[in-house]
Amino acid sequence: MTKKMLVAMAATLALSLPGIASAGSTDMDVIVDGSTGAQTRSVTVSLTDLNLANQSDLRRADYRLIRASKQVCGYVSGSIMPVTNDYRTCYGEAIGGARSDLNTLAQRFG
């Protein structure tokens, strides 16, 4: 397989993931969206194994959302080189939306 074919397959998969993530979501999932430039990525974070009435589990959920927010905004292999304003904006919006969804879930199930 050529490098161009691999890139094309990866792009196709990345574009199809938001639809797949939405289709498989449950009431205890948070979908984290991040946009950098013209690219939008989504990751579904499952919280089904957590008790959102428990503070320790809420912190664990927040940590998962932080990781997912970094991932959808381009944080790769431990760092963004260099950190750009695009990344900061993407991360701020992604974590803000994810935490809002987490708060709603915590009120509903906690």
Secondary structure, 3 states (H helix, E strand, C coil): CCHHHHHHHHHHHHHHHHHHHHHCCCCCEEEEEEEECCEEEEEEEECCCCCCCCHHHHHHHHHHHHHHHHHHCCCECCECCCCCHHHHHHHHHHHHHHHHHHHHHHHHHC
